[in-house]
Amino acid sequence: MYLEFPHIPRKAFYVAIFAVLTYAVRIYMRGASCHSQARIDGKTIIVTGANTGIGKETALDLARRGGRVILACRSLQRGEEAAADIQHQLHMKESDSDVLVMKLDLSSLTSVRQFVDEFKRTENRLDILINNAGVAGLAQSKTEDGFETTFAVNHLGHFLLTNLLLDLLKQSAPSRIVTVSSRLTQGIQIDDLMLEKNYNHVYAYGQSKLANILFSRHLAKILEGSGVTTYSLAPGLIRTEIGRNLAITKIPGVSHLIGLLSWPFLKTPTEGAQTMICCAVDESLLFDTGKFYWECMEGQPAGEAENDKIAQQLWDVSVNLVKL
């Protein structure tokens, strides 16, 4: 038994059904929204990688809530462009704006230390640190410090940055540390973190994202009773620039085709930023720490993400690598 629509051409009918289903998928994939109306007037926030994507959208939201937001970016030019756009959207005057830009290259431990030194010279508090910047799809390469690039940027740079800012975070308590991870995690090779034996860019990304969760989890134990809480999260699949290094996207026309086909399944940067914003401001999470979130709710991370022994091992190795 089936319905007939004699006045509608069959092709048009199928196109209409496809369009409705596609739109339904798009609506579903938008995910949850942060409904907190919390103000953060007088608070200072650092957002790494805030010149684009979910980092920029988070910076925009936090500035709208009254925060003093530092865009920590590798490119000062792109950072300034992002800051100008945020100021324009919020009708701020550049002369009295609390949206600022500072240079931070997470692939360089020297740059991380220079950033912290400059930040401490100019700011006297830090209420929210958002470790957002990340890379993916890189060919095998090493940083100036000799580390595998994906692991260095996604984990080691943020590990050093966070530890060097802990004194300010404690002084500003209650304060928060938010680290962007992923549900696309892989195992972690403590004896070969730089993947020198067998490199694969998918594994490199997944390992670094697992490191983010383990770092946040162990950090919560170290900071217990300090008033500083930590959160890791998966923002979901988003239309951002993080996949720009994948070889397939560099084939003429392919990136546009991928964008068209993936449109129903990917969040916009605004949608993808919602869980990060929740972890940064939601009052209901004030006393939670060390947990993992997606779709603005606590979630269950996969694999070894809750292995405290591995978290301790990763912490100890990371301390030695960044020379804390």
N, C-alpha and C positions, 0 to 999 in steps of 0.2 A: 504493500500500500504506500502511495506517495502522493504528494500534492502537485497539482498542475497549475501553472500560471500562463494560460494561453496567449496573453497579450504581451508577455515579456520574452524576448529572444533568449534562447538557452545560454548563449555565451554571456550575455549581460547578467543573467541570473547567477551563473557561476562566478563571475567577476564580483558581483555584489556580495555573495556568500564569502568569498575569499577576503574581501575588504573588511567585512564585519568581523571575521575570525582574527584577522591581522590586528585590527583595532582592539579587540578584546585581549589579545596577547599583550599588546603594548600597554594597556591600562593595568593589567596584572603585574607586568614587569617594572612598573614605576616604583613598587615597593612602599615601605612605610614612610611616614613623615614625622619629624620632630615637632611635637605640639607644645613644648615648653615655651612659656612667655618670659622666662627669666631675663632680667637685665644684668649687665655686668659693668655698669658705670664704675670708673676708677680702677678697673682691673687691666692688667697688661698681659698680652697674649703673643706668643710666637707661633707662626704657622710656616713650616718649611715647605718649599715647593709651592708657594702661594701665588705664583704668577699665572697659573693656568689651572684648568680642570677643577676637581673637587677642593683643592687647596684654596683656590681663588674664591670659590663659592662659599667656603667656610669662613674665610676672612671677611667677605662681604657681610655675611650674616652676623658675625661677632661684632663688626664695626657698627652695624645697624642697632645692635643691642647696647651700644655705648662703650665698647671696649677700646683700649689703645692697642692696635694690632700691628705687629711687626711682620712684614713679609720677608722671610728669609729665603733669598733666591740666588741661584748660581749666576744668572745674568741680571746685572743691575738695570740694563735697559728694559728688559721684559718685565722686571719687577716694577719699575717706575711706570710703565704703561698700564700694568694691572692696577697699581695704586691710583693712578689718574682716573681709570674707569670706575673703580669703586667710589672714589670721591665724587665723580660725576653722578653716579646712580643715587648716591645718598645726599646730593646737593650740598657737599662740603666745600668750604673754601680751603685751598691748598695751604694757605698761610697758617690756619689754625686746625688743620686736620690731624687726627690721631691715627692715620694710616701711614705707616712709615716703611721704608725699604732698607734692608741691610744685606750685604753680600755674604753668602754662605755656599761653599762648594763641599758637599758631603763626601766627595771622593778624595778629599785632601784633609788629613788630620791637622795639618798646619792651618788651613782655612777655618776649620771648626774651632780651633783654639783662638784664632784671631777674632772670630765672630764673638765668642764668649767674652773675650777681653774688652772688646768695644761695647758690647751690650752692657756689661757691668759698669763701664765708665759713664754710660749715658742713662741707664735705668736703675731704679732702686728697688724694684719688685718684679716678680714674675708669678702670675696666677694660673696661667694655663700654657702648657707646652704641647704643641700638636706636631708630632713626627709624621708628616704626610708624604714628603718627597720620595720618589721611587723611580727605578728604571726597570725595564723588562726587554727581553728579546735581543740582548747584546751578544755579539760574537765574543769569543774568549779574549779577554784583555786584562791588563793589570793597571792599578792606579800608581801614582808616584810613590806610594808607600809600599808597593809590591803586593797588594791584595787583589784578589779577583774582584772585578769592578761591581758586579751586581751585589755581591755580599757586602762589599765596602760601603756602597751608597745606601742600600736598604737597611743594613743592620749596624755595621761598625761606626759609621758616621753619626747615626742617631744615638748609639750607645754612648759614645764619647760626649756628644753634645748634652745629653740628659744628665750624665754624671757630673759634668762640669757646672751644670746649672742647679744642682740639687740644693746647694746652700740657699740660693735665692728662693727656690720653691718652698723650702721649709720655713724661711722667714715670712713668706707670704701666705702660709697655710690659713684656711683650707685651700689647697691648690690641686691641680690635676695635670696628669701626663697622659696624653692620648696618642696611641701609636697605630697607624693604619697598616693592617695586615691583609689577609685574603683567606678565602676558603680553599684556594688552589694551592695548598701546602704540600710539600714533599717531605721525605725523611731528611735527617740531618747527619752529616758525616763529620763527627768531631775530630777524627784523625786526618781528614782531608777537606777542610772547610773551603779551601780555594779550588777544589775540584781539579787538581792538577793531573790526577790519574785518568779521569774520564769526564770531560766537560760536556754539558748539554744545557742550552740556555733555558729550557723549560724547567729542568731540575734546579738550576742555579736560582731562578726566580722563586720556585716553590720552597727551596731550602731557606732562602733569606726571609720569606714571609713566615715560615715556621719559627725562625729565630726571633722575629718581632713578637710573636705570642709568648714564647718562652721567656724572653727578656722582660716583658711587661708583667708576667706572672711572678718571676723571681724578684723583680723590683718591688712588687707589692709586699713581699715578706720582709725585705730589707727596710722598707719605709713604714712598717707597721707602727702605729702610734704617733707618727710624725705629723699627721694631718694632710699628708700628700697621698692622693689616691691615683691609681693607674688603671688604664683601660686599653684593650686592644680590640680591633674591629675589622670586619670585612664589609667594604662599601657596596659590593656587588659588581656586576659587569656594567661598565660605563663607557660612554663615548668620550674618551680623552686622548691625550697625546702619548700615553705611556707605551703604546704599541708601535710608535713611529719607527723603532729600530728594527722591527721584524723585516726580514728580507722580502717577503711576499708583498708587503705594502709598498715597496719601492718599484714594483713592476708597473709601467704606465697603464693607467686605467683600472688596475686591480683594486687600489685603495677605495676608489669611488664605488666599485661593484660591491666590495665587502661592506662598505657603509650602507648601501642600499638594502642588501640582503639581511644585514644584522639589525637594521633600524628597530624592528618590533621588540627585539630581545635586549637592547641596551638602554640603560638609564641615561638621562641627561646629567651633566655635572651637578646641577641643582638637586636632582633626585638622589644622586649618589652621595652627596655630602650630608644627608640627613642623619645617618647613624653617627658620623663624626661630630656633628653639632650636638646631638643628644649627649654623647659621652662628655662633651666639653661643658655643657650648661645645665642639663636636666637635674632639677633638685632631687628627684627620687633616687638618683645614683650617688648622692653625696657621700654615703657611707659604704658604698660598694668599692671593691678594689681587686685588681688582679684578674678580673673576669673578661670574657670574650663576648662581643656583641655583633649581631647583624640584624638588619631591619628594625633598628631601634629597640631591640630586646636582647636579653642575655641568651647566648647560644652555646652549643657544644662544639668546640673545635675538634678537628679530626686528628687521627694518628697519635703522634708523640707529644702533642701540644700540652698535655697535662702531666707529662713525665717530669717530676721534680728533680730527679737525679740528672737527667739530660740538661735541664734548665740550669742547674748548678754548674755542670761541666762547661756549658756554653758561656756562662758568666765568667768563670775563671779563665778560660781561654781568651775571651774578649778583653778582659782586663790586661792580660799580657800583651795582646796584639796592639792595643792602642796606648800601651805604656802608662796606665793610670797609676 
